Amino acid sequence: MPDVTIIGAGPAGSVAALLLARGGWDVTFLEQHRFPRDKVCGECLSALGIEVLERIGLAERLRALHPVNLTHAVIHAGDSRYAVAPLPRRMLGLSREVFDQFLLNEARAAGARVLQPARCEGVELTRAGVRLRVRDLARNTIETSEPTHVIVADGKSALPGPAPTLTGDFGIKSHWVGIAGGRDAIELFGCHGCYGGLAPIEGGRWNAAFSVPARRLRAHGGNLDALFAELIAENAGLARRLKGATRASNWLAAPLPRFAVRPAWQAGVVPVGNAAAAIEPIGGEGMGLALRSAELAAHTLIAFDGGATQARRSRLRLDYRALWRVRSAACRVGAKVVSSRTMAAITTELLSSNAQAGVLAMKLMGK
Ligand SMILES: Cc1cc2nc3c(=O)[nH]c(=O)nc-3n(C[C@H](O)[C@H](O)[C@H](O)COP(=O)(O)OP(=O)(O)OC[C@H]3O[C@@H](n4cnc5c(N)ncnc54)[C@H](O)[C@@H]3O)c2cc1C
């Protein structure tokens, strides 16, 4: 039976673990945090990800978690102008606490052996293959293993290292209640040099997730309430939407990764999700890409019974590039446009007068 160790139980790692376990592989699956755990994310799952869940038979069970159907996007320029554009395919709003726990449970039920909390602290290339150093965080002990295959799903490409250069941007996120109005849209808000989104999730709650430059975090000494108050003051639409709302969770902040598919992979190691590439979050495509890349990686390994020759790895990397390239460019442009008050105002005018422009922009982002 071929064996694999998968590092990281975000959406990418869990889907890879589930598919390889279903394919009869001996799967060891590591996650450093205890679940359920919260995570910086806009918590909107795109059609790309929904389709993966349908193909692997999880879409029906996901419905029991009451995700919110999202059918259109609203862009709020800094002033009171806004534009509404229908999403070509629906998205789903669901918290990462619930979604990641759900996927991890499914991977475990498929036969993956879950080690949690356990952190991989080293991935070394040896003559025989790959050696992993794993710390059991409950007992504070270290063990080494030499699995035939390793899938890195650490969400940041820090293993085996070096990690990609930091972008200088941070993601911040919290949940809110008491927001009036419809619960069927992702709303994007342009602020001074940054942007963010508001989207409904299960339980009547809302997710507010923003990308902000590190210098603005520092300027407020890490006080995210103060920073958010400043962002609210920069966007009339955001101020209107949050009037009377209450924050219902702690703030989270994390460095925001952004890098193209990495040119070289260590022998015996396959990256999935944000370990392979990281997209600007404005399009809400990160989890979809995580799920789809995990599906592609698992199918590649299973189809070739684990033989990871250079040609097969190169093919997988090309598939990843095809997945990420256009979406990444479109989302980067989208982020620049929404983060500029002038360009955001022009864009809302354009989208209000020309519905096709909105559809085209969404399609380029992968919608
Ligand atoms: C502000 C912001 C908003 C976003 N909004 C959206 C959105 O609306 N929709 C969307 O689809 N995407 C969004 N994203 C992107 C999305 O969060 C990521 O693309 C997605 O989480 C990537 O999934 P993953 O499985 O690759 O990695 P992750 O979800 O990051 O999971 C990695 C896991 O690996 C674990 N791990 C890391 N290192 C180790 C180790 N050494 N040993 C053991 N475990 C380890 C971590 O604890 C974590 O659980 C957003 C991101 C940001 C920053």
The ligand as an SDF file (V2000), in Angstrom:
LIG
                    3D

 53 58  0  0  0  0  0  0  0  0999 V2000
   -8.0530   38.4340    4.2120 C   0  0  0  0  0  0  0  0  0  0  0  0
   -8.2590   37.1220    3.4870 C   0  0  0  0  0  0  0  0  0  0  0  0
   -9.4970   36.8480    2.9590 C   0  0  0  0  0  0  0  0  0  0  0  0
   -9.7000   35.6420    2.2640 C   0  0  0  0  0  0  0  0  0  0  0  0
  -10.9350   35.3860    1.7670 N   0  0  0  0  0  0  0  0  0  0  0  0
  -11.1570   34.2380    1.1140 C   0  0  0  0  0  0  0  0  0  0  0  0
  -12.4490   33.9060    0.6520 C   0  0  0  0  0  0  0  0  0  0  0  0
  -13.4350   34.6190    0.8670 O   0  0  0  0  0  0  0  0  0  0  0  0
  -12.6030   32.7610   -0.0510 N   0  0  0  0  0  0  0  0  0  0  0  0
  -11.5610   31.9290   -0.2950 C   0  0  0  0  0  0  0  0  0  0  0  0
  -11.7660   30.9000   -0.9570 O   0  0  0  0  0  0  0  0  0  0  0  0
  -10.3260   32.1900    0.1600 N   0  0  0  0  0  0  0  0  0  0  0  0
  -10.0890   33.3170    0.8620 C   0  0  0  0  0  0  0  0  0  0  0  0
   -8.8590   33.5650    1.3650 N   0  0  0  0  0  0  0  0  0  0  0  0
   -7.7700   32.6270    1.0790 C   0  0  0  0  0  0  0  0  0  0  0  0
   -7.9180   31.3160    1.8590 C   0  0  0  0  0  0  0  0  0  0  0  0
   -7.9860   31.6080    3.2270 O   0  0  0  0  0  0  0  0  0  0  0  0
   -6.7180   30.4010    1.5490 C   0  0  0  0  0  0  0  0  0  0  0  0
   -6.4970   30.3750    0.1660 O   0  0  0  0  0  0  0  0  0  0  0  0
   -6.9830   28.9800    2.0430 C   0  0  0  0  0  0  0  0  0  0  0  0
   -7.0890   28.9500    3.4400 O   0  0  0  0  0  0  0  0  0  0  0  0
   -5.8330   28.0570    1.6140 C   0  0  0  0  0  0  0  0  0  0  0  0
   -6.1170   26.7630    2.0760 O   0  0  0  0  0  0  0  0  0  0  0  0
   -4.9280   25.7450    2.3860 P   0  0  0  0  0  0  0  0  0  0  0  0
   -5.5660   24.4670    2.7550 O   0  0  0  0  0  0  0  0  0  0  0  0
   -3.9380   25.7670    1.2840 O   0  0  0  0  0  0  0  0  0  0  0  0
   -4.1590   26.3630    3.6450 O   0  0  0  0  0  0  0  0  0  0  0  0
   -4.6990   26.8190    5.0650 P   0  0  0  0  0  0  0  0  0  0  0  0
   -6.1610   26.9810    5.0670 O   0  0  0  0  0  0  0  0  0  0  0  0
   -3.8460   27.9780    5.4400 O   0  0  0  0  0  0  0  0  0  0  0  0
   -4.3740   25.5950    6.0070 O   0  0  0  0  0  0  0  0  0  0  0  0
   -3.0590   25.2700    6.3360 C   0  0  0  0  0  0  0  0  0  0  0  0
   -3.0960   24.4150    7.6010 C   0  0  0  0  0  0  0  0  0  0  0  0
   -1.7900   23.8770    7.8140 O   0  0  0  0  0  0  0  0  0  0  0  0
   -1.4870   23.9480    9.1950 C   0  0  0  0  0  0  0  0  0  0  0  0
   -0.0300   23.9680    9.3000 N   0  0  0  0  0  0  0  0  0  0  0  0
    0.8150   24.9340    8.8390 C   0  0  0  0  0  0  0  0  0  0  0  0
    2.0950   24.5920    9.0830 N   0  0  0  0  0  0  0  0  0  0  0  0
    2.0570   23.3780    9.6910 C   0  0  0  0  0  0  0  0  0  0  0  0
    3.0810   22.5100   10.1790 C   0  0  0  0  0  0  0  0  0  0  0  0
    4.3750   22.8160   10.0610 N   0  0  0  0  0  0  0  0  0  0  0  0
    2.7060   21.3300   10.7530 N   0  0  0  0  0  0  0  0  0  0  0  0
    1.3700   21.0090   10.8880 C   0  0  0  0  0  0  0  0  0  0  0  0
    0.3620   21.8230   10.4450 N   0  0  0  0  0  0  0  0  0  0  0  0
    0.7130   22.9770    9.8450 C   0  0  0  0  0  0  0  0  0  0  0  0
   -2.1540   25.2320    9.6510 C   0  0  0  0  0  0  0  0  0  0  0  0
   -2.3650   25.2180   11.0510 O   0  0  0  0  0  0  0  0  0  0  0  0
   -3.4480   25.2170    8.8490 C   0  0  0  0  0  0  0  0  0  0  0  0
   -4.5040   24.5780    9.5440 O   0  0  0  0  0  0  0  0  0  0  0  0
   -8.6270   34.7310    2.0960 C   0  0  0  0  0  0  0  0  0  0  0  0
   -7.3840   35.0070    2.6630 C   0  0  0  0  0  0  0  0  0  0  0  0
   -7.2120   36.1890    3.3550 C   0  0  0  0  0  0  0  0  0  0  0  0
   -5.8660   36.4390    3.9770 C   0  0  0  0  0  0  0  0  0  0  0  0
  1  2  1  0
  2  3  1  0
  2 52  2  0
  3  4  2  0
  4  5  1  0
  4 50  1  0
  5  6  2  0
  6  7  1  0
  6 13  1  0
  7  8  2  0
  7  9  1  0
  9 10  1  0
 10 11  2  0
 10 12  1  0
 12 13  2  0
 13 14  1  0
 14 15  1  0
 14 50  1  0
 15 16  1  0
 16 17  1  0
 16 18  1  0
 18 19  1  0
 18 20  1  0
 20 21  1  0
 20 22  1  0
 22 23  1  0
 23 24  1  0
 24 25  2  0
 24 26  1  0
 24 27  1  0
 27 28  1  0
 28 29  2  0
 28 30  1  0
 28 31  1  0
 31 32  1  0
 32 33  1  0
 33 34  1  0
 33 48  1  0
 34 35  1  0
 35 36  1  0
 35 46  1  0
 36 37  1  0
 36 45  1  0
 37 38  2  0
 38 39  1  0
 39 40  1  0
 39 45  2  0
 40 41  1  0
 40 42  2  0
 42 43  1  0
 43 44  2  0
 44 45  1  0
 46 47  1  0
 46 48  1  0
 48 49  1  0
 50 51  2  0
 51 52  1  0
 52 53  1  0
M  END
$$$$
